[in-house]
Amino acid sequence: MQELLDRILTANLLFTTVIFYVAARIFLLPKLQEINPRTILVPILLLHSLRHLGLMFLTPGAVYPGMPSQFAYPAALGDFITALLAFSAISPVMNDSPSGRPLLWLFNVVGMLDLVMAITLATLYKAPVYMGASYWIPAFWVPALLVTHYIVFVMLLRHRRRPGMP
């Protein structure tokens, strides 16, 4: 049963990531040079500000009894820290503050590392079988977060000196 759940979650994570990437590739990435970076970055930061929802991994009822703490605590706290970093970057990005770019880098690196670590820990500690109602987080939410982190990295690297890019 555990092996089947691991494979289903892996398939959901991969296929959903591909779908989000294809959507970004069709609708957003070709227009990056034309659109003011704030128009893209602020909604992404708002989306990631909702990562406090990762605290569900610590919530009885949202997960089944036996959820490995070696996965749950790092995933929940990493998401919460990333949410705070994303939220703290919104105002500087909107106002073209000099602190906007470093905050974007910090948010994006910490957030991406958190996702990679959570995926790794979930696999190592067999967390999918205990995810219960929280299953939607890695099946739907994580792919969206991965793709939006990629978009922010692309923007940070492409628009190093562009006006309107913090």
C-alpha positions as CSV (number, residue, x, y, z in Angstrom):
1,M,0.0,0.0,0.0
2,Q,2.8,2.4,1.0
3,E,4.6,1.9,-2.3
4,L,1.4,2.5,-4.3
5,L,0.7,5.7,-2.4
6,D,4.3,6.9,-3.0
7,R,4.0,6.2,-6.7
8,I,0.6,8.0,-7.0
9,L,1.9,11.0,-5.2
10,T,5.0,11.1,-7.3
11,A,2.9,10.9,-10.5
12,N,0.5,13.6,-9.2
13,L,3.5,15.9,-8.3
14,L,5.2,15.3,-11.7
15,F,2.2,15.6,-13.9
16,T,0.8,18.7,-12.2
17,T,4.2,20.4,-12.3
18,V,4.4,19.7,-16.1
19,I,0.9,21.2,-16.5
20,F,1.8,24.3,-14.6
21,Y,5.0,24.6,-16.5
22,V,3.3,24.3,-19.9
23,A,0.8,26.9,-18.8
24,A,3.6,29.3,-17.8
25,R,5.5,28.5,-21.0
26,I,2.5,29.3,-23.2
27,F,1.0,32.3,-21.4
28,L,3.7,33.9,-19.3
29,L,7.3,33.2,-20.2
30,P,7.1,34.6,-23.7
31,K,5.8,37.9,-22.4
32,L,8.3,38.5,-19.6
33,Q,10.2,41.1,-21.6
34,E,7.0,43.1,-22.3
35,I,5.4,43.1,-18.8
36,N,6.5,45.1,-15.8
37,P,8.2,42.6,-13.5
38,R,6.0,43.8,-10.5
39,T,2.9,42.7,-12.5
40,I,4.2,39.1,-12.2
41,L,6.2,39.2,-9.0
42,V,3.6,40.6,-6.7
43,P,0.9,37.9,-7.4
44,I,3.6,35.2,-7.0
45,L,4.7,36.7,-3.7
46,L,1.0,36.8,-2.6
47,L,0.6,33.1,-3.6
48,H,3.7,32.1,-1.6
49,S,2.5,34.2,1.3
50,L,-0.2,31.5,1.7
51,R,2.5,28.9,2.4
52,H,1.5,29.2,6.1
53,L,-0.9,26.4,5.0
54,G,2.0,24.0,5.3
55,L,1.4,24.2,9.0
56,M,-1.4,21.7,8.3
57,F,1.3,19.0,8.4
58,L,1.3,19.5,12.2
59,T,-2.5,19.5,12.6
60,P,-4.3,16.4,13.8
61,G,-7.3,15.8,11.5
62,A,-5.5,17.3,8.5
63,V,-3.0,14.4,8.7
64,Y,-3.3,10.9,10.0
65,P,-1.8,9.8,13.3
66,G,1.8,8.6,12.7
67,M,2.8,11.5,10.4
68,P,6.6,11.3,10.6
69,S,7.8,14.4,12.6
70,Q,11.1,14.2,10.6
71,F,9.0,15.3,7.6
72,A,6.2,17.3,9.2
73,Y,8.2,19.8,11.3
74,P,10.8,20.8,8.6
75,A,8.0,21.0,5.9
76,A,5.7,23.1,8.1
77,L,8.3,25.5,9.5
78,G,10.0,25.9,6.1
79,D,6.7,26.8,4.5
80,F,5.9,29.2,7.3
81,I,9.3,30.9,7.0
82,T,8.9,31.1,3.2
83,A,5.5,32.7,3.6
84,L,6.9,35.4,5.9
85,L,9.8,36.1,3.5
86,A,7.3,36.3,0.5
87,F,5.0,38.6,2.4
88,S,7.9,40.8,3.6
89,A,9.1,41.3,0.0
90,I,5.8,42.5,-1.4
91,S,6.1,46.2,-0.3
92,P,9.7,46.6,-1.4
93,V,9.0,45.0,-4.8
94,M,5.9,47.2,-5.3
95,N,7.8,50.3,-4.4
96,D,11.0,49.5,-6.4
97,S,13.0,49.6,-3.1
98,P,16.7,48.7,-3.2
99,S,15.9,46.0,-0.7
100,G,13.4,44.4,-3.2
101,R,16.0,42.4,-5.2
102,P,17.8,40.9,-2.2
103,L,14.5,40.0,-0.5
104,L,13.3,38.3,-3.7
105,W,16.5,36.3,-3.9
106,L,16.3,35.3,-0.2
107,F,12.6,34.3,-0.5
108,N,13.2,32.4,-3.7
109,V,16.3,30.5,-2.6
110,V,14.9,29.6,0.8
111,G,11.5,28.7,-0.7
112,M,12.9,26.4,-3.4
113,L,15.3,24.7,-0.9
114,D,12.3,24.2,1.4
115,L,10.3,22.4,-1.3
116,V,13.3,20.2,-2.4
117,M,13.9,19.3,1.2
118,A,10.2,18.6,1.9
119,I,9.9,16.3,-1.2
120,T,13.1,14.5,-0.1
121,L,12.0,14.1,3.5
122,A,8.5,12.9,2.5
123,T,10.1,10.2,0.3
124,L,12.6,9.2,2.9
125,Y,10.2,9.0,5.8
126,K,7.2,7.6,3.8
127,A,5.0,10.6,4.7
128,P,2.4,10.2,1.9
129,V,0.5,7.4,3.7
130,Y,-0.1,9.8,6.6
131,M,-1.0,13.0,4.6
132,G,-4.8,12.6,4.8
133,A,-6.5,15.8,3.9
134,S,-3.1,17.5,3.4
135,Y,-2.4,15.3,0.4
136,W,-3.5,18.2,-1.9
137,I,-0.4,20.2,-0.7
138,P,2.2,18.1,-2.6
139,A,-0.2,16.9,-5.3
140,F,-1.4,20.4,-6.4
141,W,0.2,23.2,-4.3
142,V,3.8,22.2,-4.5
143,P,3.9,22.0,-8.3
144,A,2.5,25.5,-8.6
145,L,5.1,26.7,-6.1
146,L,7.9,25.0,-8.0
147,V,6.9,26.6,-11.3
148,T,6.5,30.1,-9.7
149,H,9.9,29.8,-8.1
150,Y,11.3,29.0,-11.5
151,I,9.6,32.1,-13.0
152,V,11.1,34.3,-10.3
153,F,14.6,32.9,-10.9
154,V,14.1,33.5,-14.6
155,M,13.0,37.1,-13.9
156,L,15.8,37.8,-11.5
157,L,18.4,36.5,-14.0
158,R,16.9,38.1,-17.1
159,H,16.2,41.5,-15.7
160,R,19.3,42.3,-13.8
161,R,19.3,46.0,-14.6
162,R,15.9,46.6,-16.1
163,P,13.9,49.6,-14.8
164,G,10.9,48.4,-12.7
165,M,12.8,45.4,-11.5
166,P,13.7,45.8,-7.9
